[in-house]
Amino acid sequence: MSLPSLEALLATGLPVVACARPWARDLLSAYPLAGFVPMQGAWRADRAAVRNTRRQAPYGRSLGLLLPDSLSSALVFRFAGIPCAGYRDDGRSLILRWPCAKPAGPLHAVQSWYHLTRQALARWRLPEPPPQPAEELRWQAAAAHEDEASRALAQAGLANGEFVLIAPTATGLHKGRIKVWPGFDSLTRSLQARGLTVAMSPPESERRAAQDNAPTAVLLPPLGLG
């Protein structure tokens, strides 16, 4: 969901370092990033990682754009010595160098983060992207991703356009409710009745749950996110 924001930052021509959870490194491997800082969710360790990256960087002044609107994310970058732009929620106005107000009305996360990115670029006097993000998210796969997918399809006997890939598991709760959609089994059977193969590739830890939620789907070996 942050792809339009990332693409807008890369379009400025400045070096862009992504700070995100470790699994995002593989997903962004096709993008021309100047660096990647894995964030673990512990603010002291994350602060040290960001600060060390800033000190070792071969370029000058660093600017930060905080897509998460948590207090901890603002503290990480403040104590790492990087002035940041971000939404002013959760009492962050005194921590952010460029606090931004959220737009009125509900927005999808893609739109909200893109709006914040445009505000930050305007305040930094850098080229701004179009007012709205593109209608579709077009993630770029690396060549290694394409090769891995081709091998997995060949080994499973699947061909493009002849199968549907589902992900019938989710961990944790959302507002106290289980996040897994209960209709995967009926959806799978409906698609199979139309002549489509339905496949899934859950991680090993979620294999049993996936089989319970979609027992007739083809079970593939675990694959990386890319």
Secondary structure as GFF3:
##gff-version 3
##sequence-region A 1 226
A	DSSP	alpha_helix	3	10	.	.	.	ID=ss1
A	DSSP	beta_strand	17	20	.	.	.	ID=ss2
A	DSSP	alpha_helix	24	27	.	.	.	ID=ss3
A	DSSP	beta_strand	35	38	.	.	.	ID=ss4
A	DSSP	alpha_helix	43	56	.	.	.	ID=ss5
A	DSSP	beta_strand	64	66	.	.	.	ID=ss6
A	DSSP	alpha_helix	71	79	.	.	.	ID=ss7
A	DSSP	beta_strand	84	87	.	.	.	ID=ss8
A	DSSP	beta_strand	98	100	.	.	.	ID=ss9
A	DSSP	alpha_helix	109	123	.	.	.	ID=ss10
A	DSSP	alpha_helix	143	156	.	.	.	ID=ss11
A	DSSP	beta_strand	163	166	.	.	.	ID=ss12
A	DSSP	beta_strand	173	174	.	.	.	ID=ss13
A	DSSP	beta_strand	177	178	.	.	.	ID=ss14
A	DSSP	alpha_helix	184	193	.	.	.	ID=ss15
A	DSSP	beta_strand	197	200	.	.	.	ID=ss16
A	DSSP	three_ten_helix	204	206	.	.	.	ID=ss17
A	DSSP	alpha_helix	207	213	.	.	.	ID=ss18
A	DSSP	beta_strand	218	219	.	.	.	ID=ss19
###
